[in-house]
Amino acid sequence: MFLVLFTVSFVLFGSSSGSSPHRSICYGKSVKLPERYWPPLYTGPLYFTPKNGGPRIVLMDKGKPKDPRMEDSYKGIYFTDLTKRDEGTFAVPSDGDRLYDVLTLEVRDCAVVVTKDYGHLWEEKLSTKVEFLEFSPPKSQDQLIILWNRTNHQNSREKRLQVVDNVLSISYLTQLDSGYYNFREKDNTLESRRYLEVKENIKHYDVDLKNTLFVKYPWHGGPWTVTFKVTGEEHEVMKDGKLVGEDLWFFRRISAWEDGIEIYPVERRDSGTFEFRDQNGNLAMAVNLNLLPEPFPSEYVAVIVGVGIALLVIVCICCCCRKKKCCKKNRPPAAPAVYHYDANQPSNPVSHAFSNEPTATTHESLMHPPVNIKMTQPEVTPLADPGSAAAASSGYNFLSSDAEPRFELKGPGCPAATCLSSDTPSNDVYNSDKLNFL
């Protein structure tokens, strides 16, 4: 008997020390309770404890639901239309005052995110099943507002919200339009869910120093309140469309026109962000101002170019000199001319003297014809009168001991009368002393 009671208790309640099942359900959907806690098998109380620490509530007792979102059908017990406030723990009593957790619920936000810029238009195609549209702010999802009803078109945003041919359109968006949009059917079933996020328009300006900066107002809205943020500081330069007189950051440099503000001249410290807000405090536009670096003056550019050219020329000259020095160092020295004398050769001095002359086949021999050298023996003549004309004209004493063989130079360009004449210089005559190499 004890074993039977233990088995039934375990089936109904399980082990009190065990962990309860965990379910993660999207916002607006339904969760099915465990079958063992359906009536008529279980009719006892079903408690719910919120995750945020709120009070414990009774969802079902004596087999009857206590919450209008509890649905009892032949398919089971469902807890419908879940929201973030339904996150928590479902429990049943066990062993006196103790509770046994049967289900832990997590509600996820499965909304489709839509991002739009300030002042733009949002359009959404609706299903024919959609009967009304709910809106809740991002941080207050429990504050539901009916924006549109198919049977009653009166709503608080009628001027900007329209539904034509099942197309929803909201114009001139601001940050106040950011939030959750629930498209529900007639029986309150959630058909779809959107999260709209409206952001400010962001622009970037790159301006040269001492130039003029003109920033246009956002294309829709106003009058504008403009603040300037720089290096952790914030300066209000315009309030409701009028320049703030006590502002010292752009003192005497800022002007307000119909379509924007003008700053002249731009200073180096003006790198920062302008924020344009409407009368409700919505951020419509943020303008990031960036100062461009100052260009080099023209005279500096000329000096830099000149120095660069001079360095290039010096490098080229150094390279050429180094290359020339290396080539001269690596060139082999010219071999000196060596003249050999063979003692076994004939004692004819002419052959020794001209043995190293180039042959007739060389280029030089083709340019200058060879000169024929002829050796003649001096003729011995009788002693003549010293005053005779023949002895005087010859210039030589043929009876002296200095008489030596004489060589005559013969060539095609030298007549014998002039080349072999006794009046020619002594360079044309070679004696034995000059040709004797021994």
Summary of the structure (lengths in Angstrom):
residues: 438
radius of gyration: 60.8
end to end distance: 154.0
largest distance: 187.7
contacts: 1010
relative contact order: 0.07
helix: 19%
strand: 34%
